[in-house]
């Protein structure tokens, strides 16, 4: 069974096509693994056992008749619980949607299905995806597979936890301030936030109704970088619904000449200093790239220290009115204490029109300055977060939130950022490395992440 549950999605797809394993065997193995680990994790919140098994049988029958649906034919996947799967509850972590059942798949789900994927279930998240820890009043909290007393991160924390544990080889999350990258870092898997405008968000809740939509992107999560490379082309591209999506070509990471790349790395963004072990992991990653004949320099964008102030200002600019509107629209009355605390903070931060205009100018100047930095470099290597996975509740404290600014920076720029495990903390927790590339160069970010994975080891099996 271990050969199936710890294989990559790419390997599973190959094994199914070659009939070394049936889709039914693969799906059953993952459902059994979920049954074993989910009581400890609380990562899967909607399990589609009967439907998944039936789809697996149909996939095997189709293959027997010579029909392959796509590159994920017969491969099981999981989906974050704010992305619509037709006929399955999509709560988005909020009580007003506890029984909401969408009638249509989100664009990214439809594309995964059309590629042959079989959906096992939906994964847990914080309310409205607005926390770096996964907990809500419907399903409760999700635990980290490396230490159940610690958080799996947020907001794609359920996805990261079940993938790290062998319950799913591949899944979909989304990221507005680090919600793919932080859980990947905390749980020791791989993930990528694509360039803003690469992947449609149609059918995802809550769709930001204001300037915040420019921060948010759907993306794949997996144990292995090769599966991010497999999945991203499947979900990318115009769907004629999400007006932000641009028909930009997506490069092939296999065609990237690593030796030609210019790399900048930094270990401290000037907002919150990382743990010594995090510094060591980033420096080791920089050495690995230098040893591969890439040009590597220690350098940091000069305005990067503004990241947290700008990000926090954008979130709070309307005093929480947009969040309150979403809650009212879906009928949520009782909210999680963490969201309540966030809303109370937002209410104290309401801006005048002039103050908001000034913030937007500051954001534009920041983006221009960051882009000018990338004229000299192809890649930035830096921490994902200032610390590894924290005990439950610690990640959402005022003191710790600035530690997440390492990911917020690249939501503000809109650039692609991949994460791969680079080392381990003294407590035995994963430490990820963030690989950021120029806009639209996911191929470069993934090529570099794959090289780091090959040398540093990447995902390690949790003792769960």
Secondary structure, DSSP 8 states (H G I E B T S, - for coil): -HHHHTS-HHHHHHHHHTTSS-HHHHHHHHHHHHHHHHHHH--EEEE-HHHHHHHHHHHHHHHHTT---STTTT-EEEEETTB--TTSB--TT-GGGTT-B-SS--HHHHHHHHTT-EEEEEE---GGG-SSS---TTT---EETTEEEEE--SSSHHHHHHHHTTS-SEEEEEESSSTTHHHHHHHT-EEEE--TTSB--TTBSS---SGGGGG-EEEEEESSHHHHHHHHHHHBB--SS-TT--------GGG--GGG-EEEE-S--SSS---HHHHHHHHHHHHHHHHTT-EEEE---TTGGGHHHHHHHHHHTTTTHHHHHHHHHHT--S--HHHHHHHHHHHT----HHHHHHHHHHHHHHHHHHHHHTTS-SEEEEESSSSS--BTTGGGSHHHHGGGHHHHHHHHH---EEEEEEEE-TTS-EEEEEEEESTT-HHHHHHHHHHHHHHH--------
